[in-house]
């Protein structure tokens, strides 16, 4: 078997004083109980401990501001985590933005200069339609700065982030790179398939590989393109070991697993 380089391309971390509450709130939003961890769920330290136990080589951490007032503090926390990291793994970070944040272009330029590599949005929590014109200044700034968007896509209870809205906005931003989380549409898997073939959309596997039947995960990955998919755990909603086990048990080729587990993301982020 190949010696895979494993990058967790989708995980959330929070300052220690709010991490446990933030993790619980995510679980409540989706109707899950946060699983037990060796440490405080939602912290960088606990994430690293869980990932090291199964041999992860890197992580992409992020956070999404649910209001404009949270943008700077969330970004500062991610910058501090990145600057304070002294582990041997690769650590990447995506900051956040909000359509109602004033001078969003200046903030995105600031976080890029500080070493953050992209922008995390969660429209269902942030309560805006991802194709709304109010968000265009934010997307325009991200496109000009070549900051990719990691975007939650799809929800059976909301229409804010439906896959068709992602296609709508990319008509106006043809150079904006987007990672459509959850294999293109959380619990809107059939709609997510319609994103296949869009040249500036990539995908991640998180919160899909442990919900869908394995054969449907394989179909979804191959339809979207295994070369455009990244492995992710959605920490702290899921455990690293269980997510990795679920992925490794998929009927994918060694080459597909090697690409998805790490090589695709490294090529994307460094390209």
C-alpha positions in Angstrom: 0.0 0.0 0.0 1.2 3.5 -0.7 2.5 5.7 2.1 -0.1 8.5 1.8 0.5 12.1 2.6 -2.7 13.0 4.5 -3.8 16.7 4.7 -7.1 17.5 6.5 -8.3 20.2 4.2 -11.4 21.2 6.2 -11.2 21.7 10.0 -12.3 24.4 12.4 -10.3 25.8 15.4 -11.2 28.3 18.0 -9.5 30.1 20.9 -9.5 27.8 24.0 -11.9 30.0 26.0 -14.7 29.6 23.5 -13.8 26.4 21.8 -16.0 24.0 23.6 -19.1 26.2 23.3 -18.4 26.9 19.6 -18.0 23.2 18.9 -21.3 22.5 20.7 -23.1 25.2 18.8 -22.0 23.7 15.5 -23.3 20.3 16.6 -26.6 21.9 17.7 -27.0 23.6 14.3 -26.6 20.3 12.5 -28.3 18.1 15.0 -25.1 16.2 16.0 -23.4 15.6 19.3 -19.7 16.5 19.2 -17.7 13.3 19.6 -15.4 12.8 22.6 -11.8 14.0 22.2 -8.6 13.7 24.2 -8.7 17.4 25.1 -11.0 20.4 24.6 -12.9 19.9 21.3 -12.4 22.7 18.8 -8.9 23.7 19.9 -5.8 23.5 17.8 -4.0 21.4 20.4 -6.8 18.8 20.5 -7.0 18.7 16.7 -3.3 18.1 16.4 -3.4 15.3 19.0 -6.2 13.5 17.1 -4.5 14.0 13.7 -1.1 12.8 15.0 -2.6 9.6 16.3 -3.4 8.6 12.7 -0.5 10.2 10.9 -1.9 13.4 9.4 0.8 15.5 7.7 -1.0 18.8 7.6 -4.2 20.7 8.2 -6.2 23.6 6.8 -7.8 25.4 9.7 -10.6 28.0 9.3 -13.4 29.8 11.0 -16.5 31.7 9.8 -17.7 35.0 11.3 -21.4 34.8 11.9 -21.6 38.7 12.0 -19.5 41.5 10.6 -18.4 42.3 14.2 -16.6 39.0 14.5 -14.5 39.1 11.3 -11.4 40.8 12.6 -11.3 38.8 15.9 -11.8 35.5 14.0 -9.0 36.4 11.6 -6.7 37.6 14.4 -7.2 34.3 16.1 -6.3 32.3 13.0 -3.2 34.5 12.4 -2.1 34.0 16.0 -2.6 30.2 15.7 -0.5 30.2 12.5 2.2 32.3 13.9 2.4 30.3 17.1 2.5 26.9 15.5 5.7 25.0 16.1 4.8 21.5 15.0 6.3 19.6 12.2 3.1 19.3 10.1 2.1 21.7 7.4 -0.4 24.2 8.7 -2.5 26.4 6.4 -5.3 28.8 7.4 -8.3 30.3 5.7 -9.7 33.5 7.3 -13.2 34.8 7.0 -15.2 37.7 5.7 -18.9 38.8 5.7 -20.8 40.7 3.0 -21.8 43.4 5.5 -18.2 44.0 6.7 -17.0 47.5 5.8 -13.8 47.8 3.7 -13.8 44.0 3.1 -11.1 44.4 0.5 -8.7 45.9 3.0 -9.3 43.1 5.4 -8.7 40.4 2.8 -5.5 42.1 1.8 -4.5 42.2 5.5 -5.0 38.5 6.1 -3.3 37.6 2.9 -0.2 39.6 3.9 -0.4 37.9 7.3 -0.1 34.5 5.7 -3.7 33.3 5.5 -4.3 31.4 2.3 -8.0 31.8 1.6 -11.5 32.7 2.9 -14.0 30.5 4.7 -17.7 31.3 4.3 -20.7 29.5 5.7 -23.7 31.3 4.3 -26.3 29.2 6.2 -24.8 30.4 9.5 -24.0 33.9 8.2 -27.5 34.2 6.7 -26.9 35.5 3.2 -27.5 34.0 -0.3 -24.1 33.2 -1.7 -25.1 34.7 -5.1 -26.5 37.9 -3.6 -25.2 41.1 -5.0 -24.4 42.3 -1.5 -21.6 39.8 -1.5 -20.0 40.9 -4.8 -17.5 43.3 -3.3 -16.2 40.5 -1.1 -15.9 38.1 -4.0 -14.3 40.7 -6.2 -11.7 41.4 -3.7 -11.0 37.7 -3.2 -10.7 37.2 -6.9 -8.3 40.0 -7.4 -6.1 38.8 -4.4 -6.3 35.2 -5.7 -7.7 34.1 -2.3 -9.8 30.9 -2.8 -13.1 30.6 -1.1 -13.8 27.5 1.1 -17.6 27.6 1.0 -20.2 25.5 2.7 -22.5 24.4 0.0 -26.0 22.8 0.4 -28.5 22.2 3.1 -31.9 20.5 3.1 -33.3 23.2 5.5 -31.9 26.4 3.9 -31.5 27.8 0.4 -28.6 30.2 1.2 -25.9 28.0 -0.1 -27.6 25.8 -2.7 -25.3 24.6 -5.5 -27.2 26.5 -8.1 -26.4 29.7 -6.3 -22.7 28.9 -6.5 -23.0 28.4 -10.3 -24.8 31.8 -10.5 -22.1 33.7 -8.8 -19.2 32.1 -10.7 -20.7 33.4 -13.9 -19.7 36.8 -12.7 -16.4 35.7 -11.1 -14.7 33.4 -13.6 -11.3 33.6 -11.9 -12.5 33.0 -8.4 -11.4 29.6 -7.1 -14.0 27.9 -4.8 -13.8 24.7 -2.8 -17.4 23.5 -2.6 -17.4 21.6 0.7 -19.2 18.4 1.4 -18.8 16.9 -2.1 -20.7 19.8 -3.7 -23.8 20.0 -1.6 -24.4 18.9 2.0 -27.6 16.7 1.8 -28.1 18.1 -1.7 -25.9 15.5 -3.3 -27.9 15.3 -6.6 -27.7 19.1 -7.0 -24.0 19.0 -6.1 -23.4 16.7 -9.1 -24.4 19.6 -11.3 -21.2 21.4 -10.3 -19.1 18.8 -12.1 -17.0 20.2 -14.9 -16.9 23.8 -13.7 -13.3 24.7 -14.1 -12.8 26.8 -11.0 -14.6 24.6 -8.5 -12.9 22.0 -6.3 -14.5 19.8 -3.6 -13.9 18.2 -0.2 -15.2 15.0 1.3 -16.0 16.1 4.8 -19.4 15.4 6.4 -20.2 13.3 3.3 -18.1 10.2 3.7 -19.7 9.4 7.0 -23.3 10.1 6.0 -23.6 8.7 2.5 -23.4 5.0 1.6 -19.9 4.2 0.5 -20.8 3.4 -3.0 -22.5 6.8 -3.4 -19.4 8.6 -2.1 -17.4 6.8 -4.7 -19.9 7.8 -7.4 -20.0 11.4 -6.2 -16.2 11.6 -6.2 -15.7 10.1 -9.6 -18.5 12.2 -11.2 -17.0 15.4 -9.7 -13.5 14.3 -10.5 -11.2 12.6 -8.1 -8.4 14.9 -9.2 -10.5 17.9 -7.8 -11.4 16.4 -4.4 -9.7 16.9 -1.0 -10.0 14.9 2.1 -11.4 16.7 5.1 -12.8 15.7 8.6 -14.9 18.8 9.5 -13.2 18.7 12.9 -14.6 19.0 15.6 -17.8 17.5 14.2 -16.1 14.2 13.4 -13.2 12.2 14.7 -10.0 12.0 12.6 -9.6 8.2 13.0 -13.2 7.4 12.1 -13.2 9.8 9.1 -9.9 8.3 7.8 -11.2 4.8 8.3 -14.4 5.6 6.4 -12.4 7.1 3.5 -9.9 4.2 3.3 -12.7 1.7 3.1 -14.0 3.3 -0.1 -13.6 1.3 -3.3 -11.2 3.8 -4.8 -7.9 3.1 -6.5 -4.6 3.7 -4.7 -4.0 6.6 -7.1 -7.4 8.2 -6.3 -6.8 7.9 -2.6 -3.3 9.3 -2.9 -4.6 12.3 -4.8 -7.6 13.0 -2.5 -5.8 12.5 0.8 -3.2 15.1 0.2 -1.6 15.6 -3.2 -4.6 17.5 -4.7 -4.8 20.0 -1.9 -1.1 20.6 -1.9 -1.1 21.3 -5.6 -4.1 23.6 -5.2 -2.7 25.6 -2.3 0.8 25.9 -3.7 -0.2 26.3 -7.4 
